[in-house]
Amino acid sequence: MSCFKDHQDIRSHLLTTPYTLEHLAKIPPIELAIVSEITDALPKTAATEFLGMIRNYHASHIILIAKIAQGTNDGWQLADFLAMAMKHIADTTEHHLFCYAIERYQPKHDWLNSRFWANPENYDKYRW
């Protein structure tokens, strides 16, 4: 990383367990958050709230490392991660790896533009 030290901002913020929302109040918006152990350290509702706060207010990109537990993962299912706009990208023998990128959350659709919704050329031709 030393080659980037003079050219980019590479400050980091380390949050350690126990995770609280007060931790997030101390950090500025960041480009990438790498989160691990959150599904193990917090109850599901608190972990969901914590990840949601990171995603919505602090980081435009997230890498989440979730430990694979044999039925003791406090009810975390694949659908729970997908509901938070996380994309499953890899597995190891002990962990699931998910990512979130704001630019891939809501892709731009071809039909979602003014060409299909407003037709100024027809304003004087037709009455609705």
Chimera marker file (.cmm) of the C-alpha trace (Angstrom):
<marker_set name="trace">
<marker id="1" x="0.000" y="0.000" z="0.000" r="1" g="1" b="0" radius="0.5"/>
<marker id="2" x="2.914" y="2.368" z="0.229" r="1" g="1" b="0" radius="0.5"/>
<marker id="3" x="2.640" y="3.243" z="-3.454" r="1" g="1" b="0" radius="0.5"/>
<marker id="4" x="-0.804" y="4.786" z="-2.787" r="1" g="1" b="0" radius="0.5"/>
<marker id="5" x="0.170" y="6.591" z="0.386" r="1" g="1" b="0" radius="0.5"/>
<marker id="6" x="1.135" y="9.831" z="-1.390" r="1" g="1" b="0" radius="0.5"/>
<marker id="7" x="-1.796" y="9.828" z="-3.814" r="1" g="1" b="0" radius="0.5"/>
<marker id="8" x="-4.898" y="8.670" z="-2.014" r="1" g="1" b="0" radius="0.5"/>
<marker id="9" x="-6.543" y="9.030" z="1.340" r="1" g="1" b="0" radius="0.5"/>
<marker id="10" x="-6.071" y="5.677" z="3.061" r="1" g="1" b="0" radius="0.5"/>
<marker id="11" x="-7.194" y="6.537" z="6.583" r="1" g="1" b="0" radius="0.5"/>
<marker id="12" x="-8.922" y="3.685" z="8.357" r="1" g="1" b="0" radius="0.5"/>
<marker id="13" x="-11.323" y="3.454" z="11.261" r="1" g="1" b="0" radius="0.5"/>
<marker id="14" x="-11.422" y="0.301" z="13.369" r="1" g="1" b="0" radius="0.5"/>
<marker id="15" x="-14.568" y="-0.521" z="15.297" r="1" g="1" b="0" radius="0.5"/>
<marker id="16" x="-14.321" y="-3.393" z="17.743" r="1" g="1" b="0" radius="0.5"/>
<marker id="17" x="-16.883" y="-5.427" z="19.628" r="1" g="1" b="0" radius="0.5"/>
<marker id="18" x="-19.179" y="-4.761" z="21.293" r="1" g="1" b="0" radius="0.5"/>
<marker id="19" x="-20.612" y="-2.889" z="18.315" r="1" g="1" b="0" radius="0.5"/>
<marker id="20" x="-22.870" y="0.053" z="19.132" r="1" g="1" b="0" radius="0.5"/>
<marker id="21" x="-24.474" y="2.731" z="17.016" r="1" g="1" b="0" radius="0.5"/>
<marker id="22" x="-22.459" y="5.304" z="18.977" r="1" g="1" b="0" radius="0.5"/>
<marker id="23" x="-19.361" y="3.922" z="17.240" r="1" g="1" b="0" radius="0.5"/>
<marker id="24" x="-20.816" y="5.047" z="13.912" r="1" g="1" b="0" radius="0.5"/>
<marker id="25" x="-21.363" y="8.611" z="15.096" r="1" g="1" b="0" radius="0.5"/>
<marker id="26" x="-17.594" y="9.030" z="15.331" r="1" g="1" b="0" radius="0.5"/>
<marker id="27" x="-16.691" y="8.081" z="11.769" r="1" g="1" b="0" radius="0.5"/>
<marker id="28" x="-17.074" y="10.190" z="8.622" r="1" g="1" b="0" radius="0.5"/>
<marker id="29" x="-18.471" y="8.765" z="5.377" r="1" g="1" b="0" radius="0.5"/>
<marker id="30" x="-16.038" y="6.245" z="3.884" r="1" g="1" b="0" radius="0.5"/>
<marker id="31" x="-15.618" y="4.559" z="0.528" r="1" g="1" b="0" radius="0.5"/>
<marker id="32" x="-15.232" y="0.958" z="1.701" r="1" g="1" b="0" radius="0.5"/>
<marker id="33" x="-16.266" y="-0.772" z="4.917" r="1" g="1" b="0" radius="0.5"/>
<marker id="34" x="-15.023" y="-4.264" z="5.677" r="1" g="1" b="0" radius="0.5"/>
<marker id="35" x="-17.266" y="-5.797" z="8.314" r="1" g="1" b="0" radius="0.5"/>
<marker id="36" x="-16.758" y="-9.109" z="10.075" r="1" g="1" b="0" radius="0.5"/>
<marker id="37" x="-18.090" y="-10.895" z="13.150" r="1" g="1" b="0" radius="0.5"/>
<marker id="38" x="-21.199" y="-8.727" z="13.276" r="1" g="1" b="0" radius="0.5"/>
<marker id="39" x="-23.596" y="-11.643" z="12.773" r="1" g="1" b="0" radius="0.5"/>
<marker id="40" x="-21.872" y="-13.440" z="15.647" r="1" g="1" b="0" radius="0.5"/>
<marker id="41" x="-21.457" y="-10.515" z="18.063" r="1" g="1" b="0" radius="0.5"/>
<marker id="42" x="-24.936" y="-8.937" z="17.919" r="1" g="1" b="0" radius="0.5"/>
<marker id="43" x="-28.503" y="-10.200" z="17.938" r="1" g="1" b="0" radius="0.5"/>
<marker id="44" x="-30.016" y="-10.251" z="14.458" r="1" g="1" b="0" radius="0.5"/>
<marker id="45" x="-32.107" y="-7.087" z="14.868" r="1" g="1" b="0" radius="0.5"/>
<marker id="46" x="-29.171" y="-5.079" z="16.240" r="1" g="1" b="0" radius="0.5"/>
<marker id="47" x="-26.809" y="-6.400" z="13.542" r="1" g="1" b="0" radius="0.5"/>
<marker id="48" x="-29.338" y="-5.529" z="10.839" r="1" g="1" b="0" radius="0.5"/>
<marker id="49" x="-29.681" y="-2.005" z="12.226" r="1" g="1" b="0" radius="0.5"/>
<marker id="50" x="-25.897" y="-1.595" z="12.441" r="1" g="1" b="0" radius="0.5"/>
<marker id="51" x="-25.347" y="-2.812" z="8.863" r="1" g="1" b="0" radius="0.5"/>
<marker id="52" x="-28.202" y="-0.619" z="7.647" r="1" g="1" b="0" radius="0.5"/>
<marker id="53" x="-26.652" y="2.450" z="9.247" r="1" g="1" b="0" radius="0.5"/>
<marker id="54" x="-23.292" y="1.689" z="7.664" r="1" g="1" b="0" radius="0.5"/>
<marker id="55" x="-24.892" y="1.127" z="4.266" r="1" g="1" b="0" radius="0.5"/>
<marker id="56" x="-27.229" y="4.132" z="4.343" r="1" g="1" b="0" radius="0.5"/>
<marker id="57" x="-25.025" y="6.779" z="5.953" r="1" g="1" b="0" radius="0.5"/>
<marker id="58" x="-21.378" y="5.821" z="5.982" r="1" g="1" b="0" radius="0.5"/>
<marker id="59" x="-20.134" y="3.541" z="3.181" r="1" g="1" b="0" radius="0.5"/>
<marker id="60" x="-20.965" y="3.269" z="-0.483" r="1" g="1" b="0" radius="0.5"/>
<marker id="61" x="-19.199" y="-0.113" z="-0.658" r="1" g="1" b="0" radius="0.5"/>
<marker id="62" x="-19.285" y="-2.893" z="1.936" r="1" g="1" b="0" radius="0.5"/>
<marker id="63" x="-17.563" y="-6.239" z="2.184" r="1" g="1" b="0" radius="0.5"/>
<marker id="64" x="-19.239" y="-8.439" z="4.789" r="1" g="1" b="0" radius="0.5"/>
<marker id="65" x="-17.629" y="-11.565" z="6.175" r="1" g="1" b="0" radius="0.5"/>
<marker id="66" x="-20.163" y="-13.768" z="7.966" r="1" g="1" b="0" radius="0.5"/>
<marker id="67" x="-19.162" y="-16.887" z="9.834" r="1" g="1" b="0" radius="0.5"/>
<marker id="68" x="-20.918" y="-20.085" z="8.831" r="1" g="1" b="0" radius="0.5"/>
<marker id="69" x="-22.529" y="-21.561" z="11.911" r="1" g="1" b="0" radius="0.5"/>
<marker id="70" x="-24.394" y="-24.847" z="12.156" r="1" g="1" b="0" radius="0.5"/>
<marker id="71" x="-27.863" y="-23.544" z="12.991" r="1" g="1" b="0" radius="0.5"/>
<marker id="72" x="-26.635" y="-21.077" z="15.646" r="1" g="1" b="0" radius="0.5"/>
<marker id="73" x="-26.257" y="-18.001" z="13.459" r="1" g="1" b="0" radius="0.5"/>
<marker id="74" x="-29.184" y="-16.311" z="15.237" r="1" g="1" b="0" radius="0.5"/>
<marker id="75" x="-31.490" y="-17.057" z="12.343" r="1" g="1" b="0" radius="0.5"/>
<marker id="76" x="-29.414" y="-15.434" z="9.580" r="1" g="1" b="0" radius="0.5"/>
<marker id="77" x="-30.433" y="-16.817" z="6.199" r="1" g="1" b="0" radius="0.5"/>
<marker id="78" x="-29.249" y="-15.958" z="2.705" r="1" g="1" b="0" radius="0.5"/>
<marker id="79" x="-32.489" y="-14.029" z="2.164" r="1" g="1" b="0" radius="0.5"/>
<marker id="80" x="-31.633" y="-11.737" z="5.098" r="1" g="1" b="0" radius="0.5"/>
<marker id="81" x="-28.381" y="-10.666" z="3.473" r="1" g="1" b="0" radius="0.5"/>
<marker id="82" x="-30.046" y="-10.269" z="0.080" r="1" g="1" b="0" radius="0.5"/>
<marker id="83" x="-32.773" y="-8.128" z="1.678" r="1" g="1" b="0" radius="0.5"/>
<marker id="84" x="-30.031" y="-5.722" z="2.752" r="1" g="1" b="0" radius="0.5"/>
<marker id="85" x="-28.883" y="-5.476" z="-0.905" r="1" g="1" b="0" radius="0.5"/>
<marker id="86" x="-25.860" y="-7.677" z="-0.240" r="1" g="1" b="0" radius="0.5"/>
<marker id="87" x="-24.619" y="-9.876" z="-3.047" r="1" g="1" b="0" radius="0.5"/>
<marker id="88" x="-23.228" y="-13.291" z="-2.165" r="1" g="1" b="0" radius="0.5"/>
<marker id="89" x="-19.829" y="-13.522" z="-3.841" r="1" g="1" b="0" radius="0.5"/>
<marker id="90" x="-17.909" y="-16.387" z="-2.228" r="1" g="1" b="0" radius="0.5"/>
<marker id="91" x="-17.726" y="-19.082" z="0.411" r="1" g="1" b="0" radius="0.5"/>
<marker id="92" x="-14.873" y="-20.628" z="2.323" r="1" g="1" b="0" radius="0.5"/>
<marker id="93" x="-15.095" y="-23.562" z="4.667" r="1" g="1" b="0" radius="0.5"/>
<marker id="94" x="-15.804" y="-21.210" z="7.566" r="1" g="1" b="0" radius="0.5"/>
<marker id="95" x="-17.218" y="-17.974" z="6.090" r="1" g="1" b="0" radius="0.5"/>
<marker id="96" x="-19.670" y="-16.461" z="3.626" r="1" g="1" b="0" radius="0.5"/>
<marker id="97" x="-18.530" y="-13.364" z="1.755" r="1" g="1" b="0" radius="0.5"/>
<marker id="98" x="-21.017" y="-10.690" z="0.697" r="1" g="1" b="0" radius="0.5"/>
<marker id="99" x="-20.590" y="-7.312" z="-0.950" r="1" g="1" b="0" radius="0.5"/>
<marker id="100" x="-22.647" y="-4.186" z="-1.401" r="1" g="1" b="0" radius="0.5"/>
<marker id="101" x="-22.048" y="-1.462" z="-3.975" r="1" g="1" b="0" radius="0.5"/>
<marker id="102" x="-24.399" y="1.489" z="-4.265" r="1" g="1" b="0" radius="0.5"/>
<marker id="103" x="-23.963" y="1.671" z="-8.037" r="1" g="1" b="0" radius="0.5"/>
<marker id="104" x="-25.234" y="-1.905" z="-8.425" r="1" g="1" b="0" radius="0.5"/>
<marker id="105" x="-28.114" y="-1.553" z="-5.976" r="1" g="1" b="0" radius="0.5"/>
<marker id="106" x="-30.562" y="0.024" z="-8.405" r="1" g="1" b="0" radius="0.5"/>
<marker id="107" x="-29.400" y="-0.394" z="-11.997" r="1" g="1" b="0" radius="0.5"/>
<marker id="108" x="-30.578" y="2.208" z="-14.479" r="1" g="1" b="0" radius="0.5"/>
<marker id="109" x="-33.329" y="0.773" z="-16.648" r="1" g="1" b="0" radius="0.5"/>
<marker id="110" x="-33.691" y="1.739" z="-20.291" r="1" g="1" b="0" radius="0.5"/>
<marker id="111" x="-37.357" y="2.590" z="-19.870" r="1" g="1" b="0" radius="0.5"/>
<marker id="112" x="-36.736" y="4.885" z="-16.903" r="1" g="1" b="0" radius="0.5"/>
<marker id="113" x="-36.100" y="8.151" z="-18.704" r="1" g="1" b="0" radius="0.5"/>
<marker id="114" x="-38.024" y="11.136" z="-19.951" r="1" g="1" b="0" radius="0.5"/>
<marker id="115" x="-38.258" y="9.759" z="-23.471" r="1" g="1" b="0" radius="0.5"/>
<marker id="116" x="-40.916" y="7.270" z="-22.299" r="1" g="1" b="0" radius="0.5"/>
<marker id="117" x="-42.648" y="9.421" z="-19.699" r="1" g="1" b="0" radius="0.5"/>
<marker id="118" x="-42.841" y="12.950" z="-21.054" r="1" g="1" b="0" radius="0.5"/>
<marker id="119" x="-43.462" y="13.594" z="-24.702" r="1" g="1" b="0" radius="0.5"/>
<marker id="120" x="-43.175" y="17.355" z="-25.140" r="1" g="1" b="0" radius="0.5"/>
<marker id="121" x="-43.583" y="17.014" z="-28.888" r="1" g="1" b="0" radius="0.5"/>
<marker id="122" x="-47.172" y="15.810" z="-28.302" r="1" g="1" b="0" radius="0.5"/>
<marker id="123" x="-48.256" y="18.523" z="-25.856" r="1" g="1" b="0" radius="0.5"/>
<marker id="124" x="-50.083" y="20.616" z="-28.467" r="1" g="1" b="0" radius="0.5"/>
<marker id="125" x="-51.324" y="17.706" z="-30.579" r="1" g="1" b="0" radius="0.5"/>
<marker id="126" x="-53.435" y="15.706" z="-28.171" r="1" g="1" b="0" radius="0.5"/>
<marker id="127" x="-55.717" y="16.378" z="-25.248" r="1" g="1" b="0" radius="0.5"/>
<marker id="128" x="-56.068" y="13.754" z="-22.622" r="1" g="1" b="0" radius="0.5"/>
<link id1="1" id2="2" r="1" g="1" b="0" radius="0.2"/>
<link id1="2" id2="3" r="1" g="1" b="0" radius="0.2"/>
<link id1="3" id2="4" r="1" g="1" b="0" radius="0.2"/>
<link id1="4" id2="5" r="1" g="1" b="0" radius="0.2"/>
<link id1="5" id2="6" r="1" g="1" b="0" radius="0.2"/>
<link id1="6" id2="7" r="1" g="1" b="0" radius="0.2"/>
<link id1="7" id2="8" r="1" g="1" b="0" radius="0.2"/>
<link id1="8" id2="9" r="1" g="1" b="0" radius="0.2"/>
<link id1="9" id2="10" r="1" g="1" b="0" radius="0.2"/>
<link id1="10" id2="11" r="1" g="1" b="0" radius="0.2"/>
<link id1="11" id2="12" r="1" g="1" b="0" radius="0.2"/>
<link id1="12" id2="13" r="1" g="1" b="0" radius="0.2"/>
<link id1="13" id2="14" r="1" g="1" b="0" radius="0.2"/>
<link id1="14" id2="15" r="1" g="1" b="0" radius="0.2"/>
<link id1="15" id2="16" r="1" g="1" b="0" radius="0.2"/>
<link id1="16" id2="17" r="1" g="1" b="0" radius="0.2"/>
<link id1="17" id2="18" r="1" g="1" b="0" radius="0.2"/>
<link id1="18" id2="19" r="1" g="1" b="0" radius="0.2"/>
<link id1="19" id2="20" r="1" g="1" b="0" radius="0.2"/>
<link id1="20" id2="21" r="1" g="1" b="0" radius="0.2"/>
<link id1="21" id2="22" r="1" g="1" b="0" radius="0.2"/>
<link id1="22" id2="23" r="1" g="1" b="0" radius="0.2"/>
<link id1="23" id2="24" r="1" g="1" b="0" radius="0.2"/>
<link id1="24" id2="25" r="1" g="1" b="0" radius="0.2"/>
<link id1="25" id2="26" r="1" g="1" b="0" radius="0.2"/>
<link id1="26" id2="27" r="1" g="1" b="0" radius="0.2"/>
<link id1="27" id2="28" r="1" g="1" b="0" radius="0.2"/>
<link id1="28" id2="29" r="1" g="1" b="0" radius="0.2"/>
<link id1="29" id2="30" r="1" g="1" b="0" radius="0.2"/>
<link id1="30" id2="31" r="1" g="1" b="0" radius="0.2"/>
<link id1="31" id2="32" r="1" g="1" b="0" radius="0.2"/>
<link id1="32" id2="33" r="1" g="1" b="0" radius="0.2"/>
<link id1="33" id2="34" r="1" g="1" b="0" radius="0.2"/>
<link id1="34" id2="35" r="1" g="1" b="0" radius="0.2"/>
<link id1="35" id2="36" r="1" g="1" b="0" radius="0.2"/>
<link id1="36" id2="37" r="1" g="1" b="0" radius="0.2"/>
<link id1="37" id2="38" r="1" g="1" b="0" radius="0.2"/>
<link id1="38" id2="39" r="1" g="1" b="0" radius="0.2"/>
<link id1="39" id2="40" r="1" g="1" b="0" radius="0.2"/>
<link id1="40" id2="41" r="1" g="1" b="0" radius="0.2"/>
<link id1="41" id2="42" r="1" g="1" b="0" radius="0.2"/>
<link id1="42" id2="43" r="1" g="1" b="0" radius="0.2"/>
<link id1="43" id2="44" r="1" g="1" b="0" radius="0.2"/>
<link id1="44" id2="45" r="1" g="1" b="0" radius="0.2"/>
<link id1="45" id2="46" r="1" g="1" b="0" radius="0.2"/>
<link id1="46" id2="47" r="1" g="1" b="0" radius="0.2"/>
<link id1="47" id2="48" r="1" g="1" b="0" radius="0.2"/>
<link id1="48" id2="49" r="1" g="1" b="0" radius="0.2"/>
<link id1="49" id2="50" r="1" g="1" b="0" radius="0.2"/>
<link id1="50" id2="51" r="1" g="1" b="0" radius="0.2"/>
<link id1="51" id2="52" r="1" g="1" b="0" radius="0.2"/>
<link id1="52" id2="53" r="1" g="1" b="0" radius="0.2"/>
<link id1="53" id2="54" r="1" g="1" b="0" radius="0.2"/>
<link id1="54" id2="55" r="1" g="1" b="0" radius="0.2"/>
<link id1="55" id2="56" r="1" g="1" b="0" radius="0.2"/>
<link id1="56" id2="57" r="1" g="1" b="0" radius="0.2"/>
<link id1="57" id2="58" r="1" g="1" b="0" radius="0.2"/>
<link id1="58" id2="59" r="1" g="1" b="0" radius="0.2"/>
<link id1="59" id2="60" r="1" g="1" b="0" radius="0.2"/>
<link id1="60" id2="61" r="1" g="1" b="0" radius="0.2"/>
<link id1="61" id2="62" r="1" g="1" b="0" radius="0.2"/>
<link id1="62" id2="63" r="1" g="1" b="0" radius="0.2"/>
<link id1="63" id2="64" r="1" g="1" b="0" radius="0.2"/>
<link id1="64" id2="65" r="1" g="1" b="0" radius="0.2"/>
<link id1="65" id2="66" r="1" g="1" b="0" radius="0.2"/>
<link id1="66" id2="67" r="1" g="1" b="0" radius="0.2"/>
<link id1="67" id2="68" r="1" g="1" b="0" radius="0.2"/>
<link id1="68" id2="69" r="1" g="1" b="0" radius="0.2"/>
<link id1="69" id2="70" r="1" g="1" b="0" radius="0.2"/>
<link id1="70" id2="71" r="1" g="1" b="0" radius="0.2"/>
<link id1="71" id2="72" r="1" g="1" b="0" radius="0.2"/>
<link id1="72" id2="73" r="1" g="1" b="0" radius="0.2"/>
<link id1="73" id2="74" r="1" g="1" b="0" radius="0.2"/>
<link id1="74" id2="75" r="1" g="1" b="0" radius="0.2"/>
<link id1="75" id2="76" r="1" g="1" b="0" radius="0.2"/>
<link id1="76" id2="77" r="1" g="1" b="0" radius="0.2"/>
<link id1="77" id2="78" r="1" g="1" b="0" radius="0.2"/>
<link id1="78" id2="79" r="1" g="1" b="0" radius="0.2"/>
<link id1="79" id2="80" r="1" g="1" b="0" radius="0.2"/>
<link id1="80" id2="81" r="1" g="1" b="0" radius="0.2"/>
<link id1="81" id2="82" r="1" g="1" b="0" radius="0.2"/>
<link id1="82" id2="83" r="1" g="1" b="0" radius="0.2"/>
<link id1="83" id2="84" r="1" g="1" b="0" radius="0.2"/>
<link id1="84" id2="85" r="1" g="1" b="0" radius="0.2"/>
<link id1="85" id2="86" r="1" g="1" b="0" radius="0.2"/>
<link id1="86" id2="87" r="1" g="1" b="0" radius="0.2"/>
<link id1="87" id2="88" r="1" g="1" b="0" radius="0.2"/>
<link id1="88" id2="89" r="1" g="1" b="0" radius="0.2"/>
<link id1="89" id2="90" r="1" g="1" b="0" radius="0.2"/>
<link id1="90" id2="91" r="1" g="1" b="0" radius="0.2"/>
<link id1="91" id2="92" r="1" g="1" b="0" radius="0.2"/>
<link id1="92" id2="93" r="1" g="1" b="0" radius="0.2"/>
<link id1="93" id2="94" r="1" g="1" b="0" radius="0.2"/>
<link id1="94" id2="95" r="1" g="1" b="0" radius="0.2"/>
<link id1="95" id2="96" r="1" g="1" b="0" radius="0.2"/>
<link id1="96" id2="97" r="1" g="1" b="0" radius="0.2"/>
<link id1="97" id2="98" r="1" g="1" b="0" radius="0.2"/>
<link id1="98" id2="99" r="1" g="1" b="0" radius="0.2"/>
<link id1="99" id2="100" r="1" g="1" b="0" radius="0.2"/>
<link id1="100" id2="101" r="1" g="1" b="0" radius="0.2"/>
<link id1="101" id2="102" r="1" g="1" b="0" radius="0.2"/>
<link id1="102" id2="103" r="1" g="1" b="0" radius="0.2"/>
<link id1="103" id2="104" r="1" g="1" b="0" radius="0.2"/>
<link id1="104" id2="105" r="1" g="1" b="0" radius="0.2"/>
<link id1="105" id2="106" r="1" g="1" b="0" radius="0.2"/>
<link id1="106" id2="107" r="1" g="1" b="0" radius="0.2"/>
<link id1="107" id2="108" r="1" g="1" b="0" radius="0.2"/>
<link id1="108" id2="109" r="1" g="1" b="0" radius="0.2"/>
<link id1="109" id2="110" r="1" g="1" b="0" radius="0.2"/>
<link id1="110" id2="111" r="1" g="1" b="0" radius="0.2"/>
<link id1="111" id2="112" r="1" g="1" b="0" radius="0.2"/>
<link id1="112" id2="113" r="1" g="1" b="0" radius="0.2"/>
<link id1="113" id2="114" r="1" g="1" b="0" radius="0.2"/>
<link id1="114" id2="115" r="1" g="1" b="0" radius="0.2"/>
<link id1="115" id2="116" r="1" g="1" b="0" radius="0.2"/>
<link id1="116" id2="117" r="1" g="1" b="0" radius="0.2"/>
<link id1="117" id2="118" r="1" g="1" b="0" radius="0.2"/>
<link id1="118" id2="119" r="1" g="1" b="0" radius="0.2"/>
<link id1="119" id2="120" r="1" g="1" b="0" radius="0.2"/>
<link id1="120" id2="121" r="1" g="1" b="0" radius="0.2"/>
<link id1="121" id2="122" r="1" g="1" b="0" radius="0.2"/>
<link id1="122" id2="123" r="1" g="1" b="0" radius="0.2"/>
<link id1="123" id2="124" r="1" g="1" b="0" radius="0.2"/>
<link id1="124" id2="125" r="1" g="1" b="0" radius="0.2"/>
<link id1="125" id2="126" r="1" g="1" b="0" radius="0.2"/>
<link id1="126" id2="127" r="1" g="1" b="0" radius="0.2"/>
<link id1="127" id2="128" r="1" g="1" b="0" radius="0.2"/>
</marker_set>
